[in-house]
Amino acid sequence: MIENCKLIIENFKHMTLQYFFSQNYLFNPVPAQESRLYVPLLIIFSVMIVASILMLVSKGLDKKIKSRNFYTFLIPGILGLVYIFCRYEQLPWLGSRFMLATIILAFTIWSLINFIWMIKYLPKIKQKKILQDKYFKYLPRAKKK
């Protein structure tokens, strides 16, 4: 047990940014199969898929917001689960660390694009809702029996 801890500490001493972005580490086509990241990555990617389904089912969101955020979470979640499978089966390049970095980078960029789009789109929705409320204020209401 103590030897394992010493080995882990020794490995972290070599984990600098230069080593992390080196070709030997990031572009290794078949990284080691044993990894402690399987369970956390499985949880993260599963939560992303569940979040996408919850966004699709929710009733309070606008249809455009639902569809954009649904795909933002669903596709990286599925690709992440495919990555975990490929890593476990040691498939070259599909299970590499570069593939994981690509999935995370794509999700981050996609989320930023959607965030900027929502900043521009939400004021339009609010303005449309205000105009609609003003219009419906003067319409006759149905009588209660």
C-alpha angles and dihedrals in degrees: 000000000000090000090054091052091050090050092051092049090048090051092051091053088064094046102100125147089256091055093043092055095041120116092241093059107031100035098041101134094210113028121190115293097222109081137151091216098077096088098041092046091046090052094046095048092043090051089051091054092046090048091052091051091048090051090052093050097043115106102201098067129087116255094242092050091047095051095045095047093041092062092038090064102028101056098047089044092055092042089050092054089048088050091052091051092047091047091050092049090043095234109177116254095350090073096039126119089244089064091053091048090050092051092049093046092049091049091049094049092044091050092050092050090050091047092053090046091051091051088058097038103046096065089054091053092048092050091049091050092051092051091047091051091051090050095048091047090074098043118100115256126226115263118248115233 
